[in-house]
Amino acid sequence: MSSVRSIRGNTVVAALVLAAAVQASWIDLPSGGASFKLLKLDAHPATLALSGAGTGLGSIDPVRNAAIDSISTATLSAGYGRTFSRLDGSLQQVAWALPWGAWNWNATARFQGFENIPGRDEEDRSTGTYAASAWALDAGLSAPLFLEGLRVGAGLGAGMDMVADANAFAGWLNLGATYGPRDARWSTGLALRNLGMGTTHAKDLPAIIQIGGAWRQPLGSWTLVPMADAKWVADEDIQFPIALEARWSVLALRTGYVLGREESLPSFGLGLDWEDWILDAGTSWHEALGFAPALRLGIRI
C-alpha cells in the first residue's frame, strides 16, 4: 500500500512541477482574442477521430502530447486533411520520430490554407475575396523519468500566420507527461501546448491545458480503450472530450465526442498497423460546418 501511495504521490508532484515550470494554469489562461487557429487543430487523424481525447493514452503524436511513446524504429508519416466543408480549407502535415536510446526525437510540420474567403467592410459591403494560411514547425524530445512508467517531453515551435496582406510570426513551448505503470490497465497524461506569443494580429496564441486518462479492457479477441479528458483553451469554454478505441490485431476502430462544445457531433475513424506500415483515417463532424476528414500514411524505416 505504501508503494502505491508513493507512486501516486510522485505522479502528482511531477504534474505540479511541470505546471509550475511554465507558470500557467487553467485559472491564468487569457480569455478571448486568441489567434493562430492552426495551433488548435488536431493534426493527426487518430486524434481527430477521438475528438481530441487521448492525452493519457500514449501515442507518437507530439501535437497530442509532447511525451510521446518510446519507439525502437524511426517513423516517417505524411497526412492530408480538409477543414470543415463549409470553410473549404486544407491541412497538410509531415512528422518524423527517431529513437535515441531511451530518448526519442520528433519533428512535425503543419500547413493550413484557405482561398476565396469573402471579405466585408464595416458596413457589410463586399470587398472581394482574400486568402489566409498558416504554417507551424515543431521539434521536441521525450524520455523516461525517475519513476517507472513515467515519460516526459518538451518541444519548441515556430510559425507564421497570414491573413490577406497581414503576416504574424510566433514562437511557443509544448510540455507533456504520461504515466502508465507496468501491467496496469490504466494510464494518465497532462499536456501544456502553445505557451508563447506572436506579433501583430497573432499576439495571443491559443494556449491549451489538457489532462486525461485511459483504461484498457480486454474483451475476447478485442481490447476496448475508453478515455476521457478535460481541456481548457484560451478563448473557449472548458471542454470534455470522451472517446472509445476498439483494437483487434492490426485494426483499431475509433469514435469520440466533445461534451461542452456547441453543435459538436460524434467523430469517427480507423487505424491499420501492420508490419512497417501505418494508416490512419478520421473525420470530425459539426452540425453547422459539416465534415473534416483526414488521412495519414506512415512507414517505419
Buried (B, 14 or more C-beta within 10 A) or exposed (E): EEEEEEBEEBBEEBBEEBBEEBEBEBEEBEEEEBBBBBBBBBBBBBBBBBBBBBBBBBBBBBBBBBBBBBBEEBBBBBBBBBBBEEEEBBBBBBBBBBBEEEEBBBBBBBBBBBEEBEEEEEEEEEEEEBEBBBBBBBBBBBBBBEBEBBBBBBBBBBBBBBBEEEEBEBBBBBBBBBBBBEEEEEBBBBBBBBBBEBEEBBBBBBBBBBBBBBBBEEEEEBBBBBBBBBBBBBBBEEBBBBBBBBBEEEEBBBBBBBBEBEEBBBBBBBBBBEEEEBBBBBBBBBEEBBBBBBBBBBBBE
